Amino acid sequence: MSTIEEIEQAAEQLAPSEFARLATWVSARYHALWTRQMERDEASGKLDFLFTEAETERQAGQLHDWPSDKE
């Protein structure tokens, strides 16, 4: 049995309040990992195409706030 399977089985045994605490922790951990990855991607230039695209749309008058107030 793998560690993840053991964790899944243990999570199944948690009381609802304990499971909620675990879910909050997992969500925060996932968000922190995602944020660090985005920061690495930005620093390495992997996201430059997004800035270029946004600037092109801004100059063409096509860049709008999201969500749009028109919806």
Sequence and secondary structure as in RCSB ss.txt:
>XXXX:A:sequence
MSTIEEIEQAAEQLAPSEFARLATWVSARYHALWTRQMERDEASGKLDFLFTEAETERQAGQLHDWPSDKE
>XXXX:A:secstr
  HHHHHHHHHHTS HHHHHHHHHHHHHHHHHHHHHHHHHHHHHTTTHHHHHHHHHHHHTT    SS TT 
